Amino acid sequence: MKELDPFVLLAVLQEMLGPLLWLLLAAALLGTAALVALLVRERRVVARRLMWSEAAGVAGGCLALALMVRVASSGFIDVGGPVDWLLIALVFGAGLAGTAVLAYAASGWWAALRRAGS
Amino acid sequence: MRAPQAVRDSALPWRTGAWAGEGWLEVDPSTLRHARYRNVFGVGDVAGVPKGKTAASVKWQVPVAVDHLLADLAGTASPARYDGYTSCPLITRMGRAMLVEFDYRNNLVPSFPGVIAPLEELWTSWVMETMALKPTYISMLRGRA
């Protein structure tokens, strides 16, 4: 790669994922915004909710890896060098962080809306 | 493999040497400018240069040719040179590949030195080959990459 132009990266990702790219970006943006709004509203981190979100995050990381392996038609038996472990860590980390953020924000807002309704 | 009929029938191909029979354009290997027609450049498969005929080569060649064209229009000279960069993802088995990148002189020119070792069989290189290269080619054809 001559230079990693962000627009080239975006074009390739769009070609790779199609409409799914926009769905994922929207989920990431909305999830982050919902988390920030929730933290501002509650002014604290709820430990129990955080723990469950992190547990869901681990499952999300595993799911991301399973998807990656399926799409790439290969398995972890094919891991060859350090960069392969780095890639696995990145994919797992992205799945973990994304799921944890979404789970924390969703469960927090669910509880808040239920409280407001009752 | 030969150049398209229109090119082979034109005055542009090499007239002697290894590429004369196949009809590839007689261009300078480093500037990609035609040896006899200075306003003609050759990039991609049609260029009669010692390495290339890969999408990676085209990606490296186009900016050089464009820079020379722009310099010609501006009445200046361009220092841009193509060093023969090309890339061959070599699949060594299901799940592993080597991302071998080299230039005219067969020097290894890795894009990610210290991260993706060119002579190592890696799952990462396989993932790039299976997941990223086809979308990259199509993005290039669309003029977006």
Interface residues (C-beta under 8 A of the other chain):
Chain A: M1 K2 F7 V8 A11 V12 L13 Q14 E15 M16 M68 V71 A72 S73 S74 G75 F76 I77 D78 V79 G80 G81 V83 D84 L86 L87
Chain B: K59 W60 P63 R93 M94 G95 R96 S111 F112 V115 I116 A117 E120 E121 L122 W123 T124 W126 V127 T130 M131 A132 P135 T136 I138 S139 R142 R144 A145
